[in-house]
Amino acid sequence: MKIKAYDFDGTIYDGDSSIDFYKFCFKKKKSICKYWFKNVCFFVLYILGIKTKTEMKEVFFCFLKDFREKELLLEEFWTIHESKIKTWYLEKKHTDDIIISASPEFLLAIPCKKLKVKDCIASIVEIETGKFLSANCHGKEKVKRLTEKYSNIIVEEMYTDSSVDLPMIEFAQKGFKVKKNQVIPYDEYQESFVEKVKHTFFTPKFIRFVFVGCLNTMNGVLFSFLYSLFIENATLAFVIGYMTSLIISYLLNSYITFHDKHLTFSKFIKFCISYIPNFIIQLLCVYIIIDILGFYKLIAYIVAAIIGIPITYLALLLFPFKEKK
């Protein structure tokens, strides 16, 4: 069986339907703000890798418990938002299309019925409570769900706005990148500089790295300052403090940032090599701020540590913790 597959949010729908639905519900009932604290807590736990994306989204959708006539709510929502279905898809759509999305099935049921697509495969979420009855349907899970339901499926074309759908792109015969109303063959699409920066630094992994970096900064500053109480040369005290915090940094980054529990001596050496550019830049900062500008040494250590964060992150991504494709 041959089909064409489409992601929903950002691909054929202009925006994120789950966010739009939440905004719509919030206007109806402001009291759902009582879940915000729990939402933020689970978001932070997800960023730190303690909770899964499915668990975070399950907490997000718990506001559904506060609404009674949910079917009427959904009908009213789509009456207002069906205009956000992109024109390029309306001109191209076919009854053999399959929409496959991480959004809840209950949320996409109405637009998929109106579009008369063959099927909609999405996250199975209990509408009464927001509880997930399946894994979050994104990434590799999309391929798994699709092949489990259709054993003889051939995906001729896959359309998406996100690199998260790379497993589906690889599974399909042809892949397409959707950017607003523009459709580009996936292998011809070139990310802009802004997109590359966004995909590198605006990620849970980088946030975890910054969190670990704050701990490492405190370690480096503390050890450097303590050593400087016994070592007259401030630069030498910084070097020794830096090396001490480097060992702690390797452990924290392995377990927290990159979720890599395979600790080896060779990886530690690569980790140390990755810190050489950072070390040189920080050493120059300490020398300039203390020896040339004459500022207090504690200030020098803090400034040096902050400047090195993005440089170190890129080095770690490209060397010791480089992901295998």
N, C-alpha and C positions, 0 to 999 in steps of 0.2 A: 504494500500500500504506500503510495507516494503522497506526501503532503507538504505544505509550507507552514513553518512555525514562526510565531511572533511573540516576543515579550510584550507586556502590556504597558506598565508605567514608563513614561519617557519615550516609549517606542511608538505605539499607536494612540496612546493617551498623553495629552500635553500636561505633564506634571506627575505627581504621586497621588494615586487615588485614595490610598489609606490616610495620608495627611489631609487631603481635601475633605474626606469623610469625617475625620476627627474635628476639623475646623467647623464643618457644617453642624455636627452634633454639639459642639461647644456653644455655638450661637443659640442652640435650642435649650441647652441646659448648662449654665455656667458652673453648677455644683460639681461637675466632673473634674474640676481643678483639684479636688481633694486627693486625686491619684497622682498628682504631679511629683510629690516628694518620692513616692515609690518608683515612679517612672525614671526619675533622675538617678536614684540609687542603682537601679538595675542597668541603666545605661552605663554608668561608671564601672560597674562590675563586669559588664560585657566588654568594655574597652580594655579592662585589665585582664581579660581572658578567664574570669572566674565564672561567668554565666555565658550561655550560648546565645546566639542571635534569636533562636526560637523562644527561649525563656524570656528574653527581653521584650520581644514582640507580644508574647502572651500577656505580660503585665501591661503593655501599652493598650491592648484591646479589652482590658478588664472593665473599661468604662461602659461597655455594652450592657452590663448588669443593671445600669441605672435607667434603661429605656424599656418600655413595654412593647409597643406596637412597632417592632423592628422592621417588618416587611414594608409597612407604610413609610417608615423612615427612609428605607433604601429606595423606594419608588420616587419619593420626593427629591432625594439627593440626585438621582440619575436624570430626573426631568430637568434639573438645573444644569447638571454637568455633562450631559451626553454631547453637548456641543464641543467639548474638549477632545473628542475623538478626532485625530488628525485627518485632514483632507486627503493626503497622499494614500492613506490606507483605505479610505472609503472608495477611492477610485480603483483600487487594486484588489479589494477583498474578494474571497471566493468561498463557496460552501465547503470546500475541502481544507480550509485553514484550521490550524489548531493554535489556540492562544495558551501559552504556558508562562505562568507568573508566580512570583513569591507572595503576591497579595492573596487575601482570603477568598476562597471559592464563593462564599455568600455575597461578597462585595462585587464580584465580577459576573455573577449569574445573569443579571438584568441586561447589561450592555452586550454580553456574548449572545444572549438570546435574540436581541434586536439586530445584531450584526449577522445572525444566522450562520455562525461558524460551525464546523464539524464538532469541535469539542473544546472544553476549557479545563486545563489541568493547573491547579493552583494549590496553595496551602489549605489544608482542611482544618477549619477553625469553627468551633462551636459558637453559633451566633448568640446564644443565651448568656454565655459567660466569657467569651473571648479565649477560651482554652484551646490550645493547639492539639489536634487529634492526629497530626502527622508532622514530619520534620518540615522546617521552613523550605519551601520549594524554590531553591536558588542554586546556582552553580551546578555541581555534579548531580545534585538531587533532581534537577529537571530531566536530565538524561535517564536517570534511574526510573523516575515516575513514568516517563513516556514509553520506555522500552518494556516496562512491566505491564502496561495497559495494552500496548500494541507490539506484539512480538515480531511482526514482519514489517515494521515501519521503515520507510525510507524518507528522510527529511531532505527534500530537494533544496530548500532555501530556509535560512534562519535569519530573522531580523531582530536586532537589539540595539539599545543605546549604551549598554554597559559591558565592560570587559569582564565582569563577573560571569557573564554567559559564555565565556570562551569554551567550556566543555560542550555546549550545544553547537557553537560555531564549528568546532572540530568534528562533531558528530554529523553535521549536515554536509551536503555536497557543495553548497555555496553559502557563504556568510555575508551579511550586510550590516553596516554600521549606520544607525539612524541618528542624525543630529538635527533636532527640530523637525523641519519638513524635508530635509535633504537625506537621500538614501545613497550610500556609497559602498561599493564592494569592500569587504573587510580587509582584504590584503592590499588594497590601494589607499586605505585611510591613513593619514599622517596626523598624529596628535600635535596640537599647538604647544608652544612653550608653557602657556598657562595651564593647559591640561596635564602636561607632564609634571609640573610642580604640584598640582592638585592631587594627582594620583600617587605621588611620592610622599608628600608631607601631610595631606589631609586624610589620614588613614588611622584606624585603631592602633596599628603597629607603631606608627610614629608617636602617637599620644602616649602609648606605653613606654616608648623610648624616652620621651620627655619626662615622664613620671620617674623612671629609673634614673634619668639624667639628673633630676633634682636631688635624689638620694645620693648619687655619686658626687654631685657638686658639694653637698654638705660634708660628705666623707673626705673629699679632696681638700676642701677649705679647712675642715677640722684637723686633719692629720698634718697638713702643711703648717697650720698655725701652732699646733702642739710641738712639732719638730723645731719650729723657729724659736721656741722658748729655750731650746738647748743648743741650737746651731746658729751661730752669729750670721752666717751668710744666708740671706733670705732666699736667694735663687736655689741654693743647694737644698734648703729645707723644703722648697716647693717640689723639687725633683723627687725627693724621698717620699713626700706625702702623695705625690702623683702616682708613684709606683705601688704604694700601699693600696690606694683606692682603685687602681687598675685591676687588681686581683678580685676585689669585691665586685667591681663593675662587670667583669666577665661572668661571674656567677649570676648576678641579677639580670643581665641582658639575656643570658641563655635561657633561664627559667621563666622570666616575666615577659620580656619584649618579644623574643622569637620562638618561645615555647619549644626550645630545643634542649632536651634532657640528656643528649648524647655528648657528654663532656670528654674531650680528649686533649692531650698535651699539644698535639699539632694544631688543633683549632685554637687553643689558647695563644700559641705563637702567632697564628694568623691574626687573632684578635689584637694582640700587642702591636703587630706591624700596622694594622689599620689605624691605630691611635697615633702613629708617628706624625702625620701631617697636623693632627690636632695638638699634639705635644709641642711641636715646633712653634705653632701659632701662639699657643698659650705661654710658652717660655718667652717669646718675644714681647708679649703683652706685659708679663711680669717685669721684664727688664726695663721696658719703656716707662711703665707706670711708676715703678719704684725708683729705679736708678736714674732715670732721666727727668721724669716729671716730679718725682719726690712725694708721691701720694702714699697714704698709709698702706701697709702690706696686705691687710685683710681685704681692702677694696680691690687691690690688684688681683688677688686670688679669685674673687667672685667674678670680676669682669672677664678674666681669662677663661674661666669655666663656661660662662654663658656663650661666648663667641664660638667655642668649639663644638657646640651641640649639633647643628646641621651638618657640619663637615664630617663629624664622626659617624653620624647616622648613615650617610651615603657610603662611606668607606666600609662599614659593617655589612650593608646590603650587597655590596659588590665583591666582598672577599670571604670572610669566615662564615657568614650566614646567607650566602647566595643560594636562592632556591633553584632546585633542579627542575627543568621543564620536561 
